[in-house]
């Protein structure tokens, strides 16, 4: 097997050639994240800022399930090009009591005719060592859309592990 060397700062990382294969996606879990009313501090030098509280929700997947803890925020920045940067920072609590931090970033844009383009995100999970530490050790992508109306003001996010 051929080994590729990648320089990282002062060290060198050996990467097996199999790591160069085309990535695939594996579904991990889906969240329904409930949202409170937005607060707007107004326009800033970087754009129009919105702060949206995360008030709760649920998540479930094949190997993990639980609740979205209230108290997080979705920080949004309306850019001059009409797109909106989103950065949510919140916590999940699994059904067995483990608390996991999620920082999920993405960009919301519209296409021709004002139609919303598909929204993709790049989450980073900070899980304690143990059963769920695999969340901290992998790369993920997400999809973001409005949740069905019966959930109240909420979004649905699906997370996929990049393999």
VENRA-V452528 format. One record per backbone hydrogen bond with DSSP energy under -0.5 kcal/mol. CO is the residue of the C=O (numbers start at 1). NH is the residue of the N-H. If there is no record, write none. Layout:
co=CO nh=NH
co=CO nh=NH
This chain:
co=2 nh=17
co=4 nh=6
co=4 nh=15
co=6 nh=13
co=8 nh=11
co=11 nh=8
co=13 nh=6
co=13 nh=15
co=15 nh=4
co=16 nh=19
co=17 nh=20
co=18 nh=21
co=24 nh=163
co=26 nh=161
co=28 nh=63
co=29 nh=159
co=30 nh=60
co=31 nh=33
co=31 nh=157
co=32 nh=34
co=32 nh=58
co=33 nh=155
co=34 nh=55
co=34 nh=56
co=37 nh=53
co=39 nh=41
co=39 nh=51
co=42 nh=49
co=44 nh=47
co=47 nh=44
co=47 nh=49
co=48 nh=78
co=49 nh=42
co=50 nh=76
co=51 nh=39
co=51 nh=53
co=52 nh=74
co=53 nh=36
co=53 nh=55
co=54 nh=71
co=54 nh=72
co=56 nh=34
co=57 nh=68
co=58 nh=32
co=59 nh=66
co=60 nh=30
co=64 nh=61
co=65 nh=95
co=66 nh=59
co=67 nh=69
co=67 nh=93
co=69 nh=72
co=72 nh=54
co=73 nh=75
co=73 nh=89
co=74 nh=52
co=74 nh=76
co=75 nh=87
co=76 nh=50
co=77 nh=79
co=77 nh=85
co=78 nh=48
co=79 nh=82
co=83 nh=79
co=84 nh=108
co=85 nh=77
co=86 nh=106
co=87 nh=75
co=88 nh=104
co=89 nh=73
co=90 nh=102
co=91 nh=69
co=92 nh=100
co=93 nh=67
co=94 nh=97
co=98 nh=94
co=100 nh=92
co=101 nh=126
co=102 nh=90
co=103 nh=124
co=104 nh=88
co=105 nh=122
co=106 nh=86
co=107 nh=109
co=108 nh=84
co=109 nh=117
co=111 nh=114
co=112 nh=115
co=115 nh=111
co=118 nh=120
co=119 nh=144
co=120 nh=107
co=121 nh=142
co=122 nh=105
co=123 nh=140
co=124 nh=103
co=125 nh=127
co=126 nh=101
co=130 nh=133
co=132 nh=135
co=133 nh=136
co=133 nh=137
co=134 nh=137
co=135 nh=125
co=135 nh=138
co=139 nh=162
co=141 nh=160
co=142 nh=121
co=143 nh=158
co=144 nh=119
co=145 nh=156
co=148 nh=151
co=149 nh=152
co=152 nh=154
co=153 nh=35
co=154 nh=147
co=155 nh=33
co=155 nh=157
co=156 nh=145
co=157 nh=31
co=158 nh=143
co=159 nh=28
co=159 nh=29
co=160 nh=141
co=161 nh=26
co=161 nh=163
